[in-house]
Amino acid sequence: MSFIFQVSVFLLYLTMGKIHGATAPILPAKKFFSGEKWSEFSHPLPSVLILTAIVVSVSTMAVALAIIVNIKRSYRTIEADEIERIDLE
């Protein structure tokens, strides 16, 4: 459920940064040296922020899975009740 919420927030921010009829904020060399400006461009900040959020979420999931694997190796289970019982023995 959390994954669906995360993706919906990513899409919300990406659609806010997109302007219909606009181009990427990259100025071709011809326009750069002639001094000609573009009329409209899409803002790159939402895309950059979402890319960062995706990297953070994947990294967090990787750390959580690594912790789960270590718990499974140590206790031979991932059930909280069984781990608590083993610790109390």
N, C-alpha and C positions, 0 to 999 in steps of 0.2 A: 504494500500500500504506500509506503514511504517513497518507493522508487517512482510510482506514478505521479505523486505529488511533486517530486523533484523535477521530473521531466516536464510537467506542465508549467512549472515556474520558469524553467529554462526557455521553453517556447514563448512564454509571455514576454520575457525580456528581449528575446531575439526579434519578435514581431514589433516591439516598441522601437527598436533601432532601425528598422527597415522603412524607407520612404519610397513609395511607388514612383517610378520614373527616375529615380536617383541612381547614381553610379557609385562604385567603390571610391573611397577617398585616396586614390592613387593618381597623381598627375603625370600624364605621359611627358616624355622629354621634350616633344615639340611644343606643348603648351607651357611647360616650365620655362623654357628659354625665351619664348615669345612674350611671356607675361600674361597670356590669356588665362582667365580663371574659369573654373567649372561653375555651373549654375546651382545644381543641387547634388548633394552626396549623402549617403547613409552614414550615420554616426558609428564609428568603429568600437566605441567603448562598451556597449552592451555585449557585443560578440566576444570581446576580450574578457570581460567579467564572467560570462557564461563558460568560456573555455577554462578559465581558472577554477570555477566552481565544479566543473566536471572532473578536472584533475584532482581536486581536493576530495571529492566524493569517492572516486575510484581508489585513491590512496587510503582513505579511511576504511573502506571496505576491505582492502588488502591487509591492513593492520589487524582488523577485527578477525578476519579469517585465519591469520597467522596465530593469533592468541588462541582461537578455538582449536587449531591443530595442536598447539602445545599442551592445552588442557587435555585433549583426547589422548595424547601420548603419555602424559603423566598419570592420569587417573583411569585410562581405558574406557572412559565414558564422557558424555557432555551433559548428562542430566544433573541438575543442581542438587536434587535430593540425594542422589547417590554420592556425589562429590562431598556433600556435607556429612553424610554417614561415614565415608572413608576418612575424612579429616577428624571426626570425633573418636574414631577407634584408636 
